[in-house]
Amino acid sequence: MLFIDEVIISVKAGDGGNGCLAFRREKYVPRGGPSGGDGGHGGDVVLVASEHHNTLLHFRFNPEHKAQRGRHGEGSQRTGHDGASIDVPTPVGTVVYDAETGELLHDFTAPGDRFVVARGGRGGKGNARFATSTHQTPTEHEDGKPGEERRLRLELKLLADVGLVGFPNAGKSTLISRISAARPKIADYPFTTLVPNLGVVSADDDRTFVVADIPGLIEGAHEGHGLGTQFLRHIERTRLLAHLVDVSETTGRDPVHDFEVVMGELASFSEDLAHKPMIVVATKLDAAQDPERVASLEKLARDRGLAFFKISSVTGEGIDALKRAMSGHVAH
């Protein structure tokens, strides 16, 4: 499925109905007074956090959302009907910005959360409202007020507990397919993961947690190289980062250097991201012929005070211990 994580949409609340200018013309009323009713209020545009949407794709095909305008007032002091408000479903994890000013308007973190993003205009007063003891035949009446109109930028951040980071082909997709029911596309070429994958992992203690597999980072990603940083926003909300490093000889790179490159890219994107709780995971242990490559990475993790795990997603070695560690971090 196509993953859309940023869109621009337009919203327009309903205009208020106009107030009515009218006078009673009844057969047995000798002097008819003013009888113009008020206009109805315009409808609101309300964004609602929905569990049934996990991308912003539906906004691509429907970028404009309008609420109903209020009906005009009528004679005999009849008030116009209020315009109907509209609810616009929005994925949980969506952040709403004003597209013109960049102002943060709302952050949807829980299902059912509602935010009125554009308020309907007030209905205008009919001339009956302007009658006084000294001004008995008023011709004044008001037009309805326009509803709010604005352009919004919606940005989706996945709500995952654990984010998997690392170079392309570090084994993130394979790991998530091993520990969850997610079945991401896996192949041996850069940027296999073109969209973030989510997997729900069941731990031994009957707890579950959500793991996000983020597209691989390469050196210079924060400058626009590769795919990685356009997805880094998705791990800003995670409680734990699992930094996967390929220790097999097939990369032709040094595992310690790979670790440092990814840490540099995280820090370039956000210092907060670089200082999130982290564990280091040496992957593809089944293909690692040189124990020194594993030992050097383990020493780096120890020097930084980070927990270290060795796994093979092919043989299953170390997978259970890693799952327990992830679950323990998420639980606290």
Residue pairs with C-beta under 8 A, 6 or more apart in sequence:
1 55
1 57
2 55
2 57
2 195
3 55
3 57
3 194
3 195
3 196
4 55
4 56
4 57
4 59
4 60
4 156
5 55
5 56
5 155
5 156
5 157
5 230
5 231
5 233
5 234
6 56
6 153
6 154
6 155
6 156
7 56
7 59
7 60
7 63
7 153
7 154
8 63
8 99
8 151
8 152
8 153
8 154
9 59
9 63
9 64
9 65
9 151
9 152
9 154
10 63
10 64
10 65
10 149
10 150
10 151
10 152
11 45
11 64
11 65
11 66
11 88
11 117
11 118
11 148
11 149
11 150
11 152
12 45
12 64
12 65
12 66
12 67
12 118
12 147
12 148
12 149
13 42
13 43
13 44
13 45
13 67
13 118
13 119
13 120
13 121
13 147
13 148
13 149
14 41
14 42
14 43
14 44
14 66
14 67
14 68
14 69
14 70
14 83
14 84
14 85
14 120
14 121
14 147
15 42
15 69
15 70
15 83
15 120
15 121
15 144
15 145
15 146
15 147
16 39
16 40
16 41
16 42
16 69
16 70
16 120
16 121
16 122
16 123
16 124
16 144
16 145
16 146
16 147
17 38
17 39
17 40
17 41
17 42
17 69
17 70
17 71
17 72
17 73
17 80
17 83
17 123
17 124
17 144
18 39
18 72
18 73
18 123
18 124
18 141
18 142
18 143
18 144
19 36
19 37
19 38
19 39
19 72
19 73
19 123
19 124
19 125
19 126
19 127
19 129
19 141
19 142
19 143
19 144
20 36
20 37
20 38
20 39
20 72
20 73
20 74
20 75
20 78
20 126
20 127
20 141
21 36
21 126
21 127
21 139
21 141
22 34
22 35
22 36
22 37
22 74
22 75
22 76
22 126
22 127
23 32
23 33
23 34
23 35
23 137
24 32
24 33
24 34
24 35
24 75
24 76
25 32
26 32
33 128
33 131
33 136
33 137
34 126
34 127
34 128
34 130
34 131
34 136
34 137
34 138
35 75
35 76
35 77
35 126
35 128
36 73
36 74
36 75
36 77
36 126
36 127
36 128
36 141
37 73
37 74
37 75
37 76
37 77
37 78
37 79
37 80
37 126
37 128
38 73
38 79
38 80
38 123
38 124
38 125
38 126
38 129
39 70
39 71
39 72
39 73
39 79
39 80
39 123
39 124
39 126
39 142
39 143
39 144
40 70
40 71
40 72
40 73
40 79
40 80
40 81
40 82
40 83
40 123
41 70
41 82
41 83
41 120
41 121
41 122
41 123
42 67
42 68
42 69
42 70
42 82
42 83
42 120
42 121
42 122
42 123
42 144
42 145
42 147
43 67
43 68
43 69
43 70
43 82
43 83
43 84
43 85
43 86
43 120
43 147
44 67
44 85
44 86
44 116
44 118
44 119
44 120
45 65
45 66
45 67
45 85
45 86
45 88
45 116
45 117
45 118
46 85
46 86
46 87
46 88
46 114
46 115
46 116
46 117
47 87
47 88
47 90
47 94
47 96
47 106
47 108
47 114
47 115
47 117
48 87
48 88
48 89
48 90
48 112
48 113
48 114
48 115
49 90
49 91
49 92
49 94
49 108
49 109
49 110
49 111
49 112
49 113
49 114
50 89
50 90
50 91
50 92
50 111
51 92
51 111
52 89
53 89
53 90
53 91
54 91
54 198
55 91
55 156
56 91
56 94
56 154
56 156
58 89
59 154
65 86
65 88
66 86
67 83
67 84
67 85
67 86
67 118
67 120
67 147
68 83
68 84
68 85
68 86
69 83
69 121
69 144
69 147
70 80
70 81
70 82
70 83
70 120
70 121
70 123
70 144
71 80
71 81
71 82
71 83
72 80
72 144
73 79
73 80
73 123
73 124
73 126
73 141
74 80
77 126
77 128
79 123
79 126
80 123
82 120
82 123
83 120
85 120
87 114
90 96
90 108
90 154
91 108
91 156
92 108
92 109
92 110
92 111
92 113
92 159
93 108
93 109
93 156
93 157
93 158
93 159
93 237
94 107
94 108
94 154
94 155
94 156
94 157
95 104
95 106
95 107
95 108
95 154
95 155
95 156
95 157
96 104
96 105
96 106
96 107
96 108
96 115
96 117
96 152
96 153
96 154
97 103
97 104
97 105
97 152
97 153
97 154
97 155
98 105
98 150
98 151
98 152
98 153
99 150
99 151
99 152
99 153
100 150
100 151
105 115
105 117
105 152
106 115
106 117
108 115
109 159
117 150
117 152
118 147
118 148
118 149
118 150
119 147
119 148
120 147
120 148
121 144
121 145
121 146
121 147
121 148
122 144
122 145
123 144
123 145
124 141
124 142
124 143
124 144
124 145
125 141
125 142
126 141
127 138
127 139
127 140
127 141
130 138
130 140
130 141
131 137
131 138
132 138
155 233
156 234
157 233
157 234
157 236
157 237
158 196
158 198
158 212
158 234
158 235
158 237
159 210
159 237
160 198
160 210
160 211
160 212
160 234
160 235
160 237
160 238
161 209
161 210
161 211
161 238
161 239
161 240
161 326
161 330
162 201
162 209
162 210
162 211
162 212
162 238
162 239
162 240
162 241
162 242
162 326
162 329
162 330
163 211
163 212
163 214
163 234
163 235
163 238
163 240
163 241
163 242
164 172
164 175
164 176
164 211
164 212
164 213
164 214
164 241
164 242
164 244
165 172
165 214
165 217
165 235
165 241
165 242
165 243
165 244
165 262
165 266
166 172
166 216
166 217
166 243
166 244
166 245
166 246
166 258
166 262
166 283
167 216
167 217
167 218
167 245
167 246
167 251
167 253
167 258
167 261
167 262
168 190
168 191
168 192
168 215
168 216
168 217
168 218
168 226
169 188
169 189
169 190
169 192
169 216
169 246
169 251
170 216
170 244
170 245
170 246
170 258
170 283
171 244
171 246
171 283
171 284
171 313
172 193
172 213
172 214
172 216
172 244
173 184
173 185
173 186
173 192
173 193
173 197
173 213
174 186
174 313
174 314
175 213
175 244
175 281
175 283
175 311
175 313
175 319
176 182
176 184
176 197
176 199
176 211
176 213
177 183
177 184
177 186
177 199
177 313
178 313
178 316
178 319
179 199
179 201
179 211
179 319
179 322
179 323
180 199
180 200
180 201
180 211
181 199
181 200
182 197
182 198
182 199
182 200
182 213
184 192
184 193
184 197
184 213
185 192
185 193
186 192
190 216
190 218
190 226
191 215
191 216
191 226
191 227
193 213
193 214
193 215
193 216
194 215
194 227
195 215
195 231
196 212
196 213
196 214
196 215
196 231
196 234
197 212
197 213
198 210
198 211
198 212
198 213
199 210
199 211
199 213
200 208
200 209
200 210
200 211
201 208
201 209
201 210
201 211
201 323
201 326
201 327
202 208
203 209
203 323
203 324
203 326
203 327
204 320
204 323
204 324
204 327
205 327
207 327
207 330
207 331
209 326
209 327
209 330
211 242
211 326
212 234
212 235
212 238
214 228
214 231
214 232
214 234
214 235
215 226
215 227
215 228
215 231
216 226
216 227
216 228
217 226
217 228
217 229
217 261
217 262
217 265
217 266
218 225
218 226
218 228
218 261
218 265
219 225
219 261
219 264
219 265
220 226
221 227
221 228
221 229
221 265
221 268
222 229
222 265
222 268
222 269
228 265
229 265
229 269
232 266
232 269
232 270
232 273
235 241
235 273
235 276
236 270
236 272
236 273
238 276
239 276
239 277
239 329
239 330
240 276
240 277
240 278
240 279
240 326
240 329
240 330
241 266
241 273
241 276
241 277
241 278
241 279
242 278
242 279
242 281
242 322
242 326
243 259
243 262
243 263
243 278
243 279
243 280
243 281
243 306
244 281
244 283
245 255
245 258
245 259
245 280
245 281
245 282
245 283
245 297
246 255
246 258
246 283
246 284
247 255
247 282
247 283
247 284
247 285
247 288
247 293
247 294
247 297
247 310
248 284
248 287
248 288
248 289
249 287
249 288
249 289
249 290
249 293
250 284
250 287
251 258
254 293
254 296
255 282
255 293
255 294
255 296
255 297
256 296
256 297
256 300
259 280
259 297
259 300
263 274
266 273
266 274
267 273
267 274
277 329
278 306
279 306
279 307
279 308
279 309
279 322
279 325
279 326
279 329
280 297
280 300
280 301
280 306
280 307
280 308
280 309
281 308
281 309
281 310
281 311
281 322
282 288
282 294
282 297
282 298
282 308
282 309
282 310
282 311
283 311
283 312
283 313
284 312
284 313
284 314
285 294
285 310
285 311
285 312
285 315
285 317
285 318
286 312
286 314
286 315
286 317
288 294
294 310
297 308
298 308
298 310
301 307
301 308
302 308
307 325
309 318
309 321
309 322
309 325
310 317
310 318
311 317
311 318
311 319
311 322
312 318
313 319
